[in-house]
């Protein structure tokens, strides 16, 4: 293999995103379409394309992080996306070695969980783990092949959920107009301000921009009672295998029981199954690179939402 690295610039936008359509370990977060929602001066982009002679075989979203590099600060997941033709370990070793050589062994990664891919990602986990220290974050997911209600172990929530399903005044579905996105964002921001003294990851302008960029790869599911929003879940179709629940929030003034969120997850699971989406990722319940666990949130995602545990991996400098 004769590898050549080219630093990304905007002239490679279409080449990059076209390559990702059939690459291993590719997610919507790898696409320049998604990354482009960031203001250009937010991160110093250091992404690369790797060619074997004239054949594009790998792309890596990356940006500067202090004196080091990270794949990718502005996305939930990063890491190299590799041509299926080069999936054998003998090729992947050469590609990974070239990446670390290019970044002077000062690069870190956050990779998507294995549930996102039909192909095994463990060779990539192993090779990055030989270079960097592995940190595990506890994550939760559901399999859409399962019967959602059977996995709710909290009896009171299960009974309340069944009762809610029979209430014809309550509507649960996804909505695509900006007005609903803005109303949900206000609920989300109020909850984060009140309960955690924090703000959403995105400002409202960015939230609406991502909606327009991702189009049918994102959906805002809402539970409404007479046009009043009781709760909402914002999901992103990260791969053809898995949804990610990016924002989850209920209207604490109207929903005292959290029933809207359970109803939403049921609806999302049913819709995902129709689209042949196998998994729904509820996200992590740990902090500080997996060192601290949020027990309340873990119990909620497991008992009330029927979640199963899974690992998300970080590969940080030793």
RAFENBEL-V795752 format. One record per pair of residues at least 12 apart in sequence whose C-alpha atoms are under 10 Angstrom apart, sorted by the first residue. I is the first residue (numbers start at 1). J is the second residue. Records with the same first field share a line. If there is no record, write none. Layout:
BEGIN
I=J ; J
END
This chain:
BEGIN
1=51 ; 52 ; 53 ; 91 ; 94 ; 95
2=51 ; 52 ; 53 ; 54
3=50 ; 51 ; 52 ; 53 ; 54 ; 55 ; 56 ; 57 ; 94 ; 95 ; 98
4=49 ; 50 ; 51 ; 52 ; 53 ; 54 ; 55 ; 56 ; 98
5=48 ; 49 ; 50 ; 51 ; 52 ; 53 ; 56 ; 58 ; 59 ; 98 ; 99 ; 102
6=47 ; 48 ; 49 ; 50 ; 51 ; 59
7=45 ; 46 ; 47 ; 48 ; 49 ; 50 ; 59 ; 60
8=45 ; 46 ; 47 ; 48 ; 49 ; 59 ; 60 ; 61 ; 62
9=45 ; 46 ; 47 ; 48 ; 49
10=32
12=32 ; 49
13=31 ; 32 ; 33 ; 36
14=31 ; 32 ; 33
15=32 ; 49 ; 56
16=30 ; 31 ; 32 ; 33 ; 48 ; 49 ; 56 ; 58 ; 59 ; 60
17=30 ; 31 ; 32 ; 33 ; 34 ; 59
18=31
19=31 ; 56 ; 57 ; 58 ; 59 ; 81 ; 82 ; 83
20=32 ; 58 ; 59 ; 81 ; 82 ; 83
22=81 ; 82 ; 83 ; 84
23=57 ; 58 ; 59 ; 80 ; 81 ; 82 ; 83 ; 84 ; 85 ; 86 ; 87
24=58 ; 80 ; 81 ; 82 ; 83 ; 84 ; 85 ; 86 ; 87 ; 117 ; 118 ; 119 ; 120 ; 121
25=78 ; 79 ; 80 ; 81 ; 82 ; 83 ; 84 ; 111 ; 112 ; 113 ; 114 ; 116 ; 117 ; 118 ; 119 ; 120 ; 121 ; 124 ; 239
26=59 ; 60 ; 77 ; 78 ; 79 ; 80 ; 81 ; 82 ; 83 ; 112 ; 116 ; 117 ; 238 ; 239
27=76 ; 77 ; 78 ; 79 ; 81 ; 111 ; 112 ; 116 ; 117 ; 237 ; 238 ; 239 ; 240 ; 242
28=75 ; 76 ; 77 ; 78 ; 214 ; 217 ; 236 ; 237 ; 238 ; 239 ; 240
29=61 ; 72 ; 74 ; 75 ; 76 ; 77 ; 78 ; 112 ; 236 ; 237 ; 238 ; 239
30=59 ; 60 ; 61 ; 62 ; 71 ; 72 ; 75 ; 76 ; 77 ; 78 ; 79 ; 80 ; 81 ; 238
31=59 ; 61 ; 75
32=61
33=210 ; 213 ; 214
34=74 ; 75 ; 209 ; 210 ; 213 ; 214
35=61 ; 72 ; 74 ; 75 ; 210 ; 213
36=74 ; 209 ; 210 ; 213
37=74 ; 205 ; 206 ; 207 ; 208 ; 209 ; 210 ; 212 ; 213
38=74 ; 75 ; 202 ; 206 ; 209 ; 210
39=206
42=74
43=62 ; 63 ; 64 ; 65 ; 72 ; 73 ; 74
44=62 ; 63 ; 64 ; 65 ; 69
45=61 ; 62 ; 63 ; 64 ; 65 ; 69 ; 70 ; 71 ; 72 ; 73 ; 74
46=60 ; 61 ; 62 ; 63 ; 64 ; 69 ; 70 ; 71 ; 72 ; 103
47=59 ; 60 ; 61 ; 62 ; 63 ; 64 ; 69 ; 70 ; 71 ; 72
48=60 ; 61 ; 62 ; 63 ; 80 ; 99 ; 102
49=61 ; 80 ; 81
50=80 ; 82 ; 95 ; 98 ; 99
51=95
52=95
55=83
56=82 ; 83
57=81 ; 82 ; 83 ; 84 ; 85 ; 86 ; 87 ; 95
58=80 ; 81 ; 82 ; 83 ; 84 ; 86 ; 92 ; 95 ; 96 ; 99
59=79 ; 80 ; 81 ; 82 ; 83
60=72 ; 78 ; 79 ; 80 ; 81 ; 82 ; 99
61=73 ; 74 ; 75 ; 77 ; 78 ; 79 ; 80 ; 81 ; 109
62=74 ; 75 ; 78 ; 79 ; 80 ; 107 ; 108 ; 109
63=107
64=107
65=106 ; 107 ; 108
67=106 ; 107
68=103 ; 104 ; 105 ; 106 ; 107 ; 108 ; 317
69=103 ; 104 ; 105 ; 106 ; 107 ; 108 ; 109
70=106 ; 107 ; 108 ; 109 ; 110 ; 315 ; 316
71=107 ; 108 ; 109 ; 110 ; 111 ; 315
72=108 ; 109 ; 110 ; 111
73=108 ; 109 ; 110
75=110
76=110 ; 111 ; 112 ; 238 ; 244 ; 246
77=109 ; 110 ; 111 ; 112 ; 113 ; 238 ; 312 ; 313 ; 314
78=108 ; 109 ; 110 ; 111 ; 112
79=108 ; 109 ; 110 ; 111 ; 112 ; 124 ; 128 ; 315
80=95 ; 96 ; 99 ; 109 ; 111 ; 124
82=95
84=119
87=119 ; 120 ; 121 ; 123 ; 124
88=123
89=123 ; 124 ; 127
92=123 ; 124 ; 127
93=123 ; 124 ; 127 ; 128
96=124 ; 127 ; 128 ; 131
97=127 ; 128 ; 131
100=128 ; 131
105=131 ; 132 ; 317
106=131 ; 132 ; 316 ; 317 ; 318
107=131 ; 132 ; 315 ; 316 ; 317
108=128 ; 131 ; 132 ; 133 ; 314 ; 315 ; 316 ; 317 ; 318
109=128 ; 132 ; 134 ; 313 ; 314 ; 315 ; 316 ; 317
110=134 ; 135 ; 312 ; 313 ; 314 ; 315 ; 316
111=124 ; 125 ; 312 ; 313 ; 314 ; 315
112=238 ; 311 ; 312 ; 313 ; 314
113=137 ; 139 ; 242 ; 281 ; 310 ; 311 ; 312 ; 313
114=310 ; 311 ; 312 ; 313
115=141 ; 142 ; 143 ; 239 ; 241 ; 242 ; 243 ; 278 ; 279 ; 280 ; 281 ; 310 ; 311 ; 312
116=237 ; 238 ; 239 ; 240 ; 241 ; 242 ; 243 ; 244 ; 277 ; 278 ; 279 ; 280 ; 281
117=239 ; 240 ; 241 ; 242
118=239 ; 240 ; 241 ; 242 ; 278
125=313 ; 314 ; 315
128=314 ; 315 ; 316
129=313 ; 314 ; 315 ; 316
130=315
131=315 ; 316 ; 317 ; 318
132=314 ; 315 ; 316 ; 317 ; 318
133=314 ; 315 ; 316 ; 317 ; 318
134=289 ; 313 ; 314 ; 315 ; 316 ; 317 ; 318
135=288 ; 289 ; 290 ; 291 ; 311 ; 312 ; 313 ; 314 ; 315 ; 316
136=286 ; 289 ; 290 ; 291 ; 310 ; 311 ; 312 ; 313 ; 314 ; 315
137=283 ; 284 ; 285 ; 286 ; 287 ; 288 ; 289 ; 290 ; 291 ; 292 ; 293 ; 310 ; 311 ; 312 ; 313 ; 314
138=283 ; 284 ; 285 ; 286 ; 287 ; 289 ; 290 ; 291 ; 292 ; 293 ; 294 ; 298 ; 309 ; 310 ; 311 ; 312 ; 313
139=281 ; 282 ; 283 ; 284 ; 285 ; 286 ; 290 ; 298 ; 301 ; 307 ; 308 ; 309 ; 310 ; 311 ; 312 ; 313
140=280 ; 281 ; 282 ; 283 ; 284 ; 285 ; 298 ; 301 ; 302 ; 305 ; 306 ; 307 ; 308 ; 309 ; 310 ; 311 ; 312
141=242 ; 243 ; 244 ; 245 ; 279 ; 280 ; 281 ; 282 ; 283 ; 284 ; 301 ; 302 ; 305 ; 306 ; 307 ; 308 ; 309 ; 310
142=242 ; 265 ; 269 ; 278 ; 279 ; 280 ; 281 ; 282 ; 301 ; 302 ; 305 ; 306 ; 307 ; 308 ; 309
143=242 ; 269 ; 272 ; 273 ; 277 ; 278 ; 279 ; 280 ; 281 ; 306 ; 307 ; 308
144=242 ; 266 ; 268 ; 269 ; 270 ; 271 ; 272 ; 273 ; 274 ; 276 ; 277 ; 278 ; 279 ; 280
145=269 ; 270 ; 272 ; 273 ; 276 ; 277 ; 278 ; 279
146=269 ; 273 ; 278 ; 306
147=266 ; 269 ; 270 ; 306
148=262 ; 265 ; 266 ; 267 ; 269 ; 270 ; 305 ; 306 ; 307
149=161 ; 162 ; 262 ; 263 ; 266 ; 304 ; 305 ; 306
150=306
151=302 ; 303 ; 304 ; 305 ; 306 ; 307 ; 308
152=262 ; 300 ; 301 ; 302 ; 303 ; 304 ; 305 ; 306 ; 307
153=302 ; 303 ; 304 ; 305 ; 306
154=299 ; 300 ; 302 ; 303 ; 304 ; 305 ; 306
155=303 ; 304
156=304
157=257 ; 258 ; 259 ; 262 ; 303 ; 304 ; 305
158=259 ; 262 ; 303 ; 304 ; 305
160=257 ; 258 ; 259 ; 262 ; 263
161=258 ; 259 ; 260 ; 261 ; 262 ; 263 ; 266
162=263
163=259
164=259 ; 260 ; 262 ; 263
165=263
167=225
168=225
169=224 ; 225 ; 226 ; 227
170=223 ; 224 ; 225 ; 226 ; 227 ; 228 ; 229 ; 230 ; 260
171=222 ; 223 ; 224 ; 225 ; 226 ; 227 ; 229 ; 230 ; 263 ; 264
172=221 ; 222 ; 223 ; 224 ; 225 ; 229 ; 230 ; 231 ; 232 ; 260 ; 263 ; 264 ; 266 ; 267 ; 268
173=219 ; 220 ; 221 ; 222 ; 223 ; 224 ; 232 ; 263 ; 264 ; 267 ; 268 ; 271
174=218 ; 219 ; 220 ; 221 ; 222 ; 223 ; 232 ; 233 ; 234 ; 235 ; 264 ; 267 ; 268 ; 271
175=219 ; 220 ; 221 ; 222
176=211 ; 215 ; 216 ; 218 ; 219 ; 220 ; 221
177=208 ; 211 ; 220
178=208 ; 211 ; 212
180=220 ; 221 ; 222 ; 227 ; 229 ; 232
181=204 ; 207 ; 208 ; 211 ; 219 ; 220 ; 221 ; 222 ; 232 ; 234
182=204 ; 205 ; 207 ; 208
183=228 ; 229
184=220 ; 221 ; 222 ; 229 ; 230 ; 231 ; 232 ; 233 ; 234 ; 247 ; 248 ; 249 ; 250 ; 251
185=200 ; 202 ; 203 ; 204 ; 207 ; 208 ; 232 ; 247 ; 249
186=200 ; 204 ; 251
187=229 ; 230 ; 231 ; 232 ; 249 ; 250 ; 251 ; 252 ; 253
188=200 ; 231 ; 232 ; 233 ; 247 ; 248 ; 249 ; 250 ; 251
189=201 ; 203 ; 204 ; 249
190=249 ; 251 ; 252
191=249 ; 250 ; 251 ; 252
192=249
200=247
201=246 ; 247
211=236
214=236 ; 237
215=236
216=236 ; 237
217=235 ; 236 ; 237 ; 238 ; 239 ; 240 ; 243
218=234 ; 235 ; 236 ; 237 ; 238 ; 243 ; 244 ; 245 ; 246
219=233 ; 234 ; 235 ; 236 ; 237 ; 245 ; 268
220=232 ; 233 ; 234 ; 235 ; 236 ; 245 ; 247 ; 268
221=233 ; 234 ; 235 ; 248 ; 261 ; 264 ; 265 ; 267 ; 268
222=234 ; 249 ; 250 ; 260 ; 261 ; 263 ; 264 ; 267
223=250 ; 251 ; 259 ; 260 ; 261 ; 263 ; 264 ; 267
224=260
225=254
228=251 ; 254
229=250 ; 251 ; 254 ; 255 ; 260
230=249 ; 250 ; 251 ; 252 ; 253 ; 254 ; 255 ; 256 ; 258 ; 259 ; 260 ; 261
231=248 ; 249 ; 250 ; 251 ; 252 ; 254 ; 255 ; 258 ; 259 ; 260 ; 261 ; 262 ; 263 ; 264
232=247 ; 248 ; 249 ; 250 ; 251 ; 260 ; 261 ; 263 ; 264 ; 265
233=245 ; 246 ; 247 ; 248 ; 249 ; 250 ; 260 ; 261 ; 264 ; 265 ; 268
234=246 ; 247 ; 248 ; 249
235=247 ; 248 ; 268 ; 280 ; 281 ; 282
236=280 ; 281
237=272 ; 277 ; 280
238=280 ; 281
239=277
240=275 ; 276 ; 277 ; 278 ; 279
241=272 ; 275 ; 276 ; 277 ; 278 ; 279 ; 280
242=272 ; 276 ; 277 ; 278 ; 279 ; 280 ; 281
243=268 ; 269 ; 272 ; 277 ; 278 ; 279 ; 280 ; 281 ; 282
244=279 ; 280 ; 281 ; 282 ; 283
245=265 ; 268 ; 280 ; 281 ; 282 ; 283
246=281 ; 282 ; 283
247=282 ; 283
248=261 ; 264 ; 265 ; 282
249=261
258=304
259=304
261=304 ; 305
262=301 ; 304 ; 305 ; 306
263=305
264=305
265=280 ; 282 ; 305 ; 306
266=305 ; 306
268=280
280=307
281=307 ; 308 ; 309 ; 310
282=301 ; 302 ; 305 ; 307 ; 308 ; 309
283=301 ; 310 ; 311 ; 312
284=297 ; 298 ; 301 ; 309 ; 310 ; 311 ; 312
285=297 ; 298 ; 299 ; 301
286=298
289=312 ; 313 ; 314 ; 315 ; 316
290=311 ; 312 ; 313 ; 314
END
